[in-house]
Each structure stands twice: as C-alpha cells, then as structure tokens.
Amino acid sequence: MKRLLVFGFGNLAYETLRIVTARTNIELWIISRNYESVKKRINHLKLTNAQINKYSIIKFKEGDLNNSDQISTYLSEISPDYILQTAPLRPLWKNSNSKRYAELKSVLPGAWYPFLAPNTIKLMKILNDIKIKTDVINACYPDVTNPVLKRYDMSPSIGIGNIANSVPAIKYSIADFFNVNPEKINLKVAGHHAAGFPITRSGTTNGAPIYIKANIEGRSLDIESNKNFILKNTYHKFQRITGLEGQTMTAHSAASVILTKLGFNLGNIHAPGINGLEGGYPINPSTNSVHYDNHNELNEMIRVNIEGQKYDGIEKIDAEGTVHFTKQCQDSVRSILGMPLESCKINDIDIVGNEMNRILDSF
C-alpha cells in the first residue's frame, strides 16, 4: 500500500483526502501543529468513508516545519511515497471577515508569495539535507515557489490548482461553442495563476496571456479566433462557486494529481509548477512532464507563463531564486500594508513573511 504524508490539515487537505480515500486504499499520515485542532476532521474522514465501506488508515504526528530535527526524524520513520504540502504561514481567507478584506484582495497575488512559500521551502531543504527522495506535491503558490526552488535543484515535482481550476469550464465552454461532447475534446491549456484565477470570476484573464489548443479525434478546433467568446462563456454559462466553499475545485485538482500518480487513468491533467517550471501546463501522466507536440509549442507555453507572472505582480525570478516584484505590486503593498516589497530572497522569506503575518493580524 502506498503511503501519503500530508503537511497541514485544513479545508483543502481534508477535501482532497476525502476524494482520494473514497477512490482507493492508501496509508495516510498527517503532520499538523495541533492534534486537537484537526482530530474532528480526521475522525470525520474516517467515519464518512465507513458509510461507503471504506476503512481508511490515517495516522497523525504533531509537528512543526520550523523544527527541522523533528521533521527529519518523522520523514525517516514514515518514508512516504508522496507528500502533499498544504501549509502556508497563514491562509488569506483568515482575513475574510475584516472590513479591509476588499483592500487586501486588491493587492496583486504575487505579493503573498512571502507567506505562502516558507513552509514549502523549509520542507524541501529538510528533504535535501537528509537525502530522502520522494514525490512532493506543492499546494502553496507552486507557479512561483517551485521555480524558486528549482534554482537550487530542490523543486517539488508538481503543484495543484490555479490554471487547472479553469480547465473544466474552458472545456465545457468549447464543447458548448462547437456543439460537441466535452469528453471527446483533447485540450491543452497553459497559463499562469494570473490567467487562471480571474477566468471563473469574470470570463477574462485580465490581460494575462493564455495558451489554448483543442482537437477532437485529431481534428483541430479553431480556438484562437473564438477565444474571447469561449472565455466569456466560462463565466456567463459555467460560472461556479468561488471563495472558501469553491476550494473543492482545487481539492479535485489535487486529487487528480494524486490519483494519477497512484495509477488511475484520468487522461491528460493540468497542473502548475511541473518540474520547477513557472506557471501551469498540460501534463503527460506517463512521463510526469509537460504534454506538448513539439518544442515550438513547449517554448510558447513557457513564454506565456513567464509573461503571465507579471500580471500576478512578479517581475522575474532571478538565477538565485530571488523574486522581484513589479512596480504596481510594490505600490499596492506599500499603500495597503505599509511595508516595502521590492524583492524577496529565499533566505529572507521568513522575515518578510512573518512581518506580513504581523500586519495582517492587525487588520
């Protein structure tokens, strides 16, 4: 039986494991800072699975990624086949009841890299130090975090969500436009979080580039000439729930990645941060790499993603893994959070992230 270790057990991890454990038997290990805060979720997962005659093996260890010795010991003891890392310094939705939440939402998403990425960076450093090779699935801003770690040959193998969350609506919209069965469509979408996030909320990428190519049984569909209408239709006809409740879409993305790795044939899935690349891509499950027809197509997908990150507020990720922010992103952070954010080095991320965390606690 394969062994999956999960860091953090909030809503996303719970919903992901609810899907996975209903489909297959897998030994689950959960590491979280406080057992009392998650034990009801763990029990609920066990008991709901029992309703469908599935009896999950779920084990728990109390731990903190700030304690590298403790986590190193756990990793050696558990020896996981896969790791799902879902723990940021804080989820932004914690501020959703704040009167100033609308202001926070106006900050470009790339600005939140300093508190989304630290725990993933700590985990990958620990794995690198103790020489454990395992398949890490990163849920914390993989479009940026994975390529940062790639500069140090420590990237998680893949991410979840983001552009993948928009692919089902794009597929249904294409099927509706061409009056075809969505199951018959072979679809390839490449785009950064900046492109994927607004599609479901507005039917547009807000200017961020996106690559879409589709065919049915080898017959190419003219997406380019009809792209704007197809994207608008994702909102007007296939609008879905968003926010915390809508996070089930991200959970299904995570489940698709995990189930594919466990041998389920779900076709070509989509995911961000594959092998440390910026942004999101169609994935070839058999090779765990980008699904592309030729190098020109791959280069275009990479170009779209690198250009797209600017719309998230990321100017560039340099050779040392330092994230440089656009002027618009810097201005919004200074205006709303009252702190400078020109760039963030990998070794400074805890300092910057903790300062952001402190400011957000005051909102």
N, C-alpha and C positions, 0 to 999 in steps of 0.2 A: 504494500500500500504506500502511495506517495505521501510525502509529508510537506505541508504548507505552514509556514510560520508567518504570522501577521503582526505587524507593529501598529499599535493603536486599534481601538475597537469602538469607534464612533459610528455614526449613521452609515457612512459609506462602506466601511468594512463589514458591518452587520448585514446590510442589504446584499453585498457581494457574496458573502458566505451563505446567505440564505438561498441564493440561486444555485451556487456551486454544489452545496451539500444535498440539495434536492435532486441533483442530476447524477451524482457519483459519490462513491465512498472515498474519503481522503482523511488522513490524520491531521487534525488542526492543532496548532499551537498558537496561543495568543500572548503577546507581551504588552502589558499596559502598566501605567504607573500606579494604579489603584484598583485592586480587585473589587472592592465594594462598589465602585462606580460603574463597573461593567458586568457584574455577576448576573444581574437580571437579564441582560441581553444574551449572555452565554446560555443561561437556562432557557430563555425563550426560544433560542435557536434549536437547542436540543429537543425541547418539548413540541414545538411546531413540526419539526421533522418526524417526530414519532407519530404524528397524526397521519402521515403518508408512509408509515412503516419504514422510515429511515432512522437509524440509530447512530448518530454521529459521535466520533471520537474527538473530544475537544479538551485540550489541556491548557493550563494557564500558568504563567510565571509573572510575578510582579517585577518590573524592571524599568530602567530609565536609560535612554541612549546617551545621556550625559555621563553615565558610569560605564566607561569603556571596558574595564576589567570584568564587571558583572555581565555585560552583554557578550563579551568574548567567551566567557565560560558557558553561557546559555547556548550560544551558537555552536560551540564544540560539542555540547551534550546533545542538542537536538538534531544537528546535522541535517538541516532542511533541504529538500529538493528544490523548493521555491520559497521566495519571500515576497510578501505583499507589504509595501511600506506606505502607510496611510496617515502618518502622524506629522502634521505641521507644528510649528510653535503654537499656533492658535488658528482655528477656523474663522474666517472673516464674518461668517453669519452670527458669531457671538455678539457682534455689534448691531444686529438687525433691529433690535428694539430701541436703539439710540435715535434721538431726534436728529442727529447729524449723520445718520447712515446714508442718506442721499448724497451728502458731500463725499463720503468715503467711496461710494460707487462711481463718483466722477473721476477718481484717481485712476490713471491708466493701470491695467492689471499687472504689468511688468514690475511696478513699484513694490508689489507684495512679495517678490522673489526673496528678499532677506528674511522673511519669517515663514515662507513656505518650504524653503530648501534646506535649512540647517540640519534637520534630523536625518534626511537622506544622505547628506554629505558625511555626517558622523557615522552612519551605518556602513557606507561604502569604505570609509577609512578603516573602520574596525575589521571588515572582511578582508581588506587588502593587507592589513598588518598581520592577521592570523592565518593568511594564505588559504582561506576557505573559498572554494569555487561553488557558487550556487546561482540560480536564476532569479534575479531581482526585478520585480515589477514595481515601478515607482508611480505613486498616485499624486505626488506633490510637485506640481508645475513641471512635468517632465520635458515639455518643449524647450525649457531653458536649463533646468537643473541637470538633465542628462548630458547635454553638450558641454556644460561647465566641467563635469566630472570626466568627460571623455578626454579633456586636455591632460588629465593625469592617469589615463588608462584605467579609470575606476567607474565607468558609466554603468548604471543599471542596464539590463538588456532591453527593456521596453518600458513604456508608460501606459496610461489608460486615459479614456475620456477625451475632452477637448474636441479636436476635429471629428473624432469618432462619434461624438454625440449628435453631430449634424448629419451624418451619412444616411441614417434611416429616412429622415424627412426628405433629403435630396433624392434618394432612390424612389420614394413614393411620388414625389413631385414629377420626376422624369417619367415614371410609369403613367401618371395621370396625363401628362402633356402628350405623350406619344401613344396613349391608349394601349398599353401593353401590360403584361403581368410583371409585377416587380420582382418576383422570384426568378424571372428569366434574364434579368439585367445583370451584366458583368460591369461593375462600377469601380472606378479608381478615383479617389479624391485625395488631394494633398493640400494642406494649408495649416497655418499656424493657429494657435489658440485664438489669436486676434481675429482671424477669419471665422473660425467655428463658433465662437461664443455669441456673436450678435445674430447669426442666421436664424435661430429659433425664436429670437426675441423681436426681430424686425424684418426678416426676409432679405437681409443685405449683409455684406461683410464690412460695411462702413469703410470701404475703400481698400481694405487689405486684399492682396491677390489670392486667388484660389485656383487650383487645377482640378478640372473635372473631365473625365473621359468615360464613355459608356458604350457598350455594344450588346447586341442580342445575337447569340449564336454566330458570332463573327461579323455581323452587320453593324457597322459603326452608326451611332446616333449623333445627329448634329446638335451637340450641346452648346458649342460656342455661340452660335447665332441666337440661341434661345436662353442663354444662361441667366440673364436678369429676370426673365419671367419665371423660370424654374425656381430660382432662389426666392423670389417674392411669394411664390406659391407655397413654399415651406412654412411660411408664416400665415398666409391668408387661408390656406386649406388644411394644413397639417400642423398648426400651432399646438404646442404641448405645454404641460405644466413645467414651470421653472422653479428656481429657488431650492430650498432645502427638500421640499417634497419631490421636486423634479430630479433630485440627485439619484433616483433609481435608474435614470438613463446612464449615468456614469458607472453605477454599480453593474449594469448589464454589460457595459464596455469592459469593465474589469473581469467580469465572469467570462466573457468571450475569449479574453486573453488566457485566463487560467485554464478553461476547458479545452481550448485549442492545444495548449501545452500538455494537457493530460490525454491528448489523442482524439478528441472529438472533432469531427469534420464539420466545421461551420462555414466553410468556404474561405474566401479571402477577406479577412477582417481589416479594420483600420485602427491605428494607434499612434500616439506621439512618441518621440524620443527613441525610436528604434536604433539600437547600437550607437547611441550618442549623437544622432543627427538632430539638428534644430527642427522643431515643428512636427507636423503629423503626416502620415503616409499610409497608403495601402500596403498590407503586409502579406507576404507569401509564407503561410504557416510551415510549410515543409522545410524552408531554409532559414526561418526566423530573420528575414531581411525584407527590404523594400521590394514590392512587386512592381516590376517595370518591364517594358518590352524591349527597350534599347537604351543605350547610355544617354542619348539626347533627351529622352523622356525623363530619366533619372535626374539629369542636370537641371531640367526645367522644374521638376518638383523641388529640388534643393534650393534653386533660385527663388521660387515662390515663397518658401518658408523663411529664408534668410531676409528677404524683403519684407515679408509679413510681420516679422517680430518687431519692426519699428512701430507698427500700429498698436502694439502692446506697450510701447514705451521703451523697448530695448534697442539701443542704437547698434550695439555689437557685443559679441563675446570675444575677447581677445585671446591670444595664444596662451596666456597664463590663467585663463578661466575667469578673468575679471569681467563683470557685467557692467557695461557702460549704458547709461540711460539717456533717452532723448531729452532735448530741452523742454519740450512740452510736459514730459513726465516729471522732470526736475521741478518745474514751476508749480505743478499741481501738488506735489508732495510738500514743497516749501509753503505754499499757500494754505493747505488744509491741515497738514501735520506739524508745520512749523519747524521742519528739520531739513538740512541739505541732503541731497542724494544724487551726486554726480556719477558715482560708480560704486561697485561693491566687490572687493577682493574676496576670494574664497576663505582666506584666513581671518577676515574681518566680519564674516557674515553673522557670527553670534552677537557681536557688539551691536551691529546695525539692527539685526532682528529683535534683540532684546529692547533696544531703545524704541523701536516701532511698537512693540508689545506694550511697553510702559505708557506710551502716548495713547494707544487705543484703549487701554484700561481707563483712561480719564475721560473718554468720550461718553 
